Amino acid sequence: MSSLVKTWLVPIAVIAMSGCTRSLHQADFAPANPVVDWTGVKNLSRDGEVYFGGRPTADAIEAAQEKGIKVVINLLSDREVTVMDFDERAIVERLGIEYVAIPITPKSFGPPDAEILREVLSKTPGPVLIHCKSSNRVGALWAMYLHRHRGVPLDDAIKLGRRAGLRSEKLVETIGKHAN
C-alpha cells in the first residue's frame, strides 16, 4: 500500500465511522426547513430530528407519536399554559412521550435555558418538538444553544435561530449579551 493511501485511509475511516453513533446533541445542524406534513403546529420547521414551532393544537400533540417524537419541550410561560384549552402535559405523558417545560419569557431568557436544552438533547435518542406560542422564543433558544454548546459562530447561530422562528431583536440582543 502506498504511503499516500496509508496517510489518508485512517482519517477517512475515522470520519466515516464517527457518523454512526451520533446523538441529537452531536448532530450537524443545517438550516431549518418547513414541515408540510404535520398540521396543527404554527410556523413549523425542522432541522434534522428537531422540530420547531408555535403552540400546537391538541390534535397536533396526538400526532406527535406518529412522528416518532420522543420529547416535547414547551417554552410557554406558566401563565400561557394556564390559558390553553387542553392539558398538553397530560396528553404527552399519556402517549408515553417525555414532557419538558422550560418556561421562557423575554425577561427570563438566558444561558440556563440553553443548558437545559443541551441536557435534554444530549440524552434524547430521537425526534424532539420544541414549541412556544409563535416559535420566536424557540428560535432564540436554538440560537443560544447552538452558539454556547455547539460552538456555532454567533452570527450563524442567529441566522439558524431566525430560520427556526426567532424574530425579536430584544431576544437577539440577549443572545449577544450572553455570547461567551
N, C-alpha and C positions, 0 to 999 in steps of 0.2 A: 504494500500500500504506500503510495507516495506521501511525502511529508505534508504536502498541501492538503490532501484528503484527510490525513490524521489531524491536522490543525483545525479543520472546520467540522469534522464529524462529531466530536464530543459536544461542542457548544450547540450544534444543531439538534442533537439528540436530547440534550438537557432542555432546550427551549420547547421542543415538541412534547416532551413528557410533562413539562410544567403545566400545560393546559389541561391535563387530565384530572386534576384534583382541585379545581377552583371552587371556592365558595362565593356567595354573593359579595362578600367583603373584598375578595381578591380579584373579582372580575374587572375587565377593562370596560369602561363605560363610554358609550357612544352617545350622540345627540338623541334626545327623546323623540320618539315617533308617535303620531296619533294612532289611537287604537279605534278601529271601526267596528269590531265585533263584540262589544260589551256595552250595552245600553244602560242608562241609569246612573252614570257617573259623569258629572260635569267636567269638561276640559281634560278628558282622559288622554294620557300619553304613556309611553312606555320606553324604558331603557333596559334592554335585556330582560331580566326577571323582576325588575322593579317597575310597578305601575304607579303613576302619579295622577291625582285627580282631586276634584272638588267633592263636596258632600254626596255620597251615594244614596240612592233610594234603597228601601228595604229589599226590593226585588234584585237590585244590583248586588247587594250583600249576599243574598241567597245564591246568586250566580257565581260568587267568588269560589265556591267549592269546585264548580265545573271548570274554572280557570286554573285550578291547581294551587290557588293561593294558600300559603302556609301561615302567613301572619298579616293581620290588618293593623296598621298603625294610624291611629286617629289623633290629629293635631288640634282638634276643636277645643276651645276653652270649656271649662265646666259649665259656664252659662249657656254656651251654644249647644252643648249636649242636652241640657235640660229642656230646650225648646224643640228638640227633634220629635217627630210624631211616631217614632218607634224606638225600641231599645236595641241599639246596634250591638252592644256588648253581648246581650243575651242571644241574639241571632248568630253572631260569630262563634261564640262558645258552643252553642247547640250544634253547629256544623263541624265542631272539632278543630276549629282554626284558632290559633293563638291571637289574642287581642292585646294590643299595647296602646296605652294612652300617654301621649306626650303633649299636654295642654300648652299651646303656644299662643301668646298674644304679641303684637309688635313691641310692647314694653318688656315682656319677659324673655323674649327670644335671645339665645346666646349659646356659647360653647357647650354647656351641659346638655343641651338638647341634641347637638351633633354627637356628643359622646354616647348618649342613649341609643341613637340611631346606629352608631358604629357597633355597639354591643349586640343589638338585635340582628343586624345584618351579618355579623361575624359568626353567629350560631344558627342562622336560618338556612336550611338546605333547599329552599325552593322559592317560588314567586311570592312577592310581597306587594300589598297595596298600601300606599301612604296617601292619606287624604286630609284635607281641611275643608273649608267652606267653598273656596274657589280654585284652589291649587297654588295660590300666591305664597302662603307660608310653607307649603310643600317644596316649592322651588327654592325658597330661601334656605330651608333646612338642607336640601340636597346640595346646594352650592357650598354651604358652610362645611358639610360633611366631606364633600369632595376635596375641598381645599385643605382642611385641617387634618383629615385622616387618610386621604389618598394621595396627597401631595400635588394635586392639580393646581397649576398657577391660578392666582386669584381671578384674573380677567376671564380665563377659560372656564373656571368653576361658575362664575356669574353667568356666562353665556349658557352653560348647561342648565343652570338653575332657571334661567328665563325660559328655556325650552320645556322645562318641567312645570312652568306656571308662574314663576316669580315676576311681579310687575311693580312692586312697591320700591321706590327709591329709598325710603326710610329703612327698609329691610336690607337693601344693598349697602347702605351706609353702615348698618350694624355688622354685616358680614365683613366689610373692610376694617372696621374698628377692632374686630377680633381675629384678624387675619393670621396672626402668629401666636 
